[in-house]
Amino acid sequence: MRLHCGLAGLLLLAGFSSLTLPATAAERDLAYAAYQTGHYRRALSEALKRIESDSTDAAAMTLVGEIYRQGLGVPSDQKVATEWYERAAARGDINATYALAIALLDDASGRRDPARAGTLLRQAAAAGNAAANYNLALALLATGQAEDDARAVKSLELAASAGIGDAMYALGTLAKQGRGMAKSDVVAAQWMAKAVQTGNIPAEVEYAIMLFNGTGVARDETAAARLFLRAAGKGNPIAQNRIARLYQIGRGIPPDSIEAAAWHLAARARGLDDPALGQLFDRLTPEQQSRAARLAADRIEGAALTSP
């Protein structure tokens, strides 16, 4: 479960790379339209124009803060970003309140203040900010108290309803554990399936395991193999190991020793070794080993280029 931060978690949930506004809003708002299309210098200029004409324009201040936080078209400057978040939060922008909470947990802001950050995080969560609710849930789960687990589930449900895949994955994990809610593999599988739709890689792996074993969902080895293969292509070593095993034994996918060896090499490069698959590789001919090594190298490079 990851900490969500950034305006892309503010204005469309932390952890995502860009803001998404309704087309009609973007058409009316030159600053956000420029931000959405990657014209960050223009976005900054338009946002500053808005602030100059209206000193209470908190949304524009939050946007300026995000541009400086990420260093979009300007040098990254966490201190300047924090100052803009502070100004916007003082004017009631709940997205800025959340951003300020995250900034105050970072030494780079020059104003680290965990106590105030916690207060701001709870304030943003109470106001319905989805990313704030996700991060608040993580803090609640860390206490190990049953009552906090139940509160965490409620916050995660709010975050999940806003499309945060990590929150869906967390709910699936908690349902599987029976923590903060009744234990249920069926509910766990439902949350994992929803998280998969958001592209959440840990959920892809977990749901593939559930599909393969028929845990909480109808058994489907073919669907499981597809998910393992997808997550493996994104560089997940567990998925790479699992799909290698499936290629080795021909479960859910046609058997292929070279594919099995290639995925084994990719997983091993990420620190996950498997002696049985190592023996499979050793039994290949030198030409087959070379083919497997080339495939592995291509996949390792491809995953590195596409990883966020």
Residue pairs with C-beta under 8 A, 6 or more apart in sequence:
1 138
1 141
1 166
1 169
1 170
1 173
2 15
2 166
3 102
3 135
3 138
4 13
4 14
4 15
4 131
4 134
4 135
4 164
4 166
5 14
5 15
5 99
5 102
5 131
5 135
6 14
6 15
6 66
6 69
6 70
6 99
6 102
7 19
7 62
7 63
7 65
7 66
7 69
7 95
7 99
8 14
8 15
8 16
8 17
8 18
8 19
8 66
9 15
9 16
9 98
9 130
9 131
10 62
10 66
10 95
10 96
10 98
10 99
10 129
10 131
11 19
11 21
11 62
11 66
11 95
12 18
12 19
12 20
13 130
13 131
13 159
13 162
13 163
13 164
14 102
14 131
14 134
14 135
15 131
15 164
15 166
17 308
18 35
18 36
18 38
19 32
19 35
19 36
20 36
21 29
21 32
21 36
25 32
26 32
26 33
26 36
27 33
30 42
30 46
31 43
31 46
31 47
31 49
31 50
31 60
31 63
32 43
32 63
34 40
34 42
34 43
34 46
35 43
35 63
35 67
35 72
40 67
40 72
40 73
40 74
41 73
41 74
43 63
43 67
43 72
43 73
44 64
44 67
44 72
44 73
44 74
47 60
47 61
47 63
47 64
47 67
48 60
48 64
50 57
50 60
51 57
51 60
51 61
51 64
54 60
56 91
58 87
58 88
58 89
58 91
58 92
58 93
58 96
59 88
59 93
59 95
61 84
61 85
61 87
61 88
61 91
61 93
61 96
62 84
62 85
62 88
62 93
62 95
62 96
62 99
64 84
65 80
65 81
65 82
65 83
65 84
65 85
65 88
65 96
65 99
66 72
66 81
66 99
67 73
67 74
68 74
68 76
68 77
68 78
68 80
68 81
68 84
69 76
69 78
69 81
69 99
69 103
70 76
71 77
78 103
78 106
78 108
78 109
78 110
79 108
79 109
79 110
79 111
81 99
81 103
81 109
82 100
82 103
82 104
82 109
82 110
82 111
84 96
85 96
85 99
85 100
85 103
86 96
86 100
87 96
88 95
88 96
88 99
89 96
89 97
89 99
89 100
89 120
94 123
94 124
94 127
94 128
94 129
95 124
95 129
97 120
97 123
97 124
97 127
97 129
97 132
98 120
98 121
98 124
98 129
98 131
98 132
100 117
100 120
101 116
101 117
101 118
101 120
101 121
101 124
101 132
102 117
102 121
102 135
103 109
103 111
104 111
104 112
104 113
104 114
104 116
104 117
104 120
105 112
105 114
105 117
106 112
118 139
121 132
121 135
121 136
121 139
122 136
124 132
125 132
125 133
125 135
125 136
125 155
128 158
130 158
130 159
130 161
130 162
130 163
130 164
130 167
131 159
131 164
133 155
133 156
133 158
133 159
133 167
134 155
134 156
134 159
134 164
134 166
134 167
134 170
136 152
136 155
137 151
137 152
137 153
137 155
137 156
137 159
137 167
137 170
138 152
140 148
140 149
140 151
140 152
140 155
141 148
141 149
141 152
141 179
141 180
146 180
149 174
149 179
149 180
150 180
150 181
152 174
152 180
153 171
153 174
153 180
153 181
156 167
156 170
156 171
156 174
157 167
157 171
159 166
159 167
160 167
160 168
160 171
160 191
160 194
163 198
164 198
165 195
165 197
165 198
165 199
165 200
165 203
166 195
166 200
168 191
168 192
168 194
168 195
168 198
168 200
168 203
169 191
169 192
169 195
169 200
169 202
169 203
169 206
171 191
172 187
172 188
172 189
172 190
172 191
172 192
172 195
172 203
172 206
172 207
173 188
173 206
174 180
174 181
175 181
175 182
175 183
175 184
175 185
175 187
175 188
175 191
176 183
176 185
176 188
176 216
177 183
178 184
181 187
184 216
185 210
185 215
185 216
186 216
186 217
187 216
188 210
188 216
189 207
189 210
189 215
189 216
189 217
190 216
192 203
192 206
192 207
192 210
193 207
193 217
195 203
195 207
196 203
196 204
196 207
196 227
201 231
201 234
201 236
201 239
202 236
204 227
204 228
204 230
204 231
204 236
204 239
205 227
205 228
205 231
205 236
205 238
205 239
205 242
207 217
207 227
208 223
208 224
208 225
208 227
208 228
208 231
208 239
208 242
209 215
209 224
209 242
210 216
210 217
211 217
211 219
211 220
211 221
211 223
211 224
211 227
212 219
212 220
212 221
212 224
212 225
212 251
212 252
213 219
221 246
221 251
221 252
222 252
222 253
223 252
224 252
225 243
225 246
225 251
225 252
225 253
227 239
228 239
228 242
228 243
228 246
229 239
229 243
229 253
230 239
231 238
231 239
232 239
232 240
232 242
232 243
232 263
232 266
232 299
233 299
233 302
233 303
234 303
234 306
234 307
235 270
235 300
235 303
235 304
235 307
237 266
237 267
237 270
237 271
237 272
238 267
238 272
240 263
240 264
240 266
240 267
240 270
240 272
241 263
241 264
241 267
241 272
241 274
241 277
243 253
243 263
244 259
244 260
244 261
244 262
244 263
244 264
244 267
244 274
244 277
245 260
245 274
245 277
246 252
246 253
247 253
247 255
247 256
247 257
247 259
247 260
247 263
248 255
248 257
248 260
248 276
248 277
248 280
249 255
257 280
257 284
257 288
258 284
258 288
258 291
258 292
258 295
259 295
260 277
260 280
261 277
261 280
261 281
261 284
261 288
261 289
261 292
261 296
262 291
262 292
262 293
262 295
262 296
262 299
263 296
263 299
264 274
264 277
264 278
264 280
264 281
265 281
265 292
265 293
265 296
266 296
266 299
266 300
266 303
267 273
267 274
268 274
268 278
269 296
269 300
281 289
281 292
284 292
